[in-house]
């Protein structure tokens, strides 16, 4: 990354595994906007961290009502 202040575009190098994961997510989300997919993923991580800092917990609830904490 070359712009730590977030004022311009940066280039991110992905290894093979991360590139495959990003490609799979793009297919599942039916999008060719890899930047948007990464933005959504980082937004989720930020939400988890913010909630954790505030003393809370972020959870997913599945269709059976089972709860799972989001942990990073």
Secondary structure, 3 states (H helix, E strand, C coil): CCCCCCCCCCCCCCCHHHHHHHHHHHHHCCCCCHHHHHHHHHHHHHHHHHHHHCCCCCEEECCCCCEEECCC
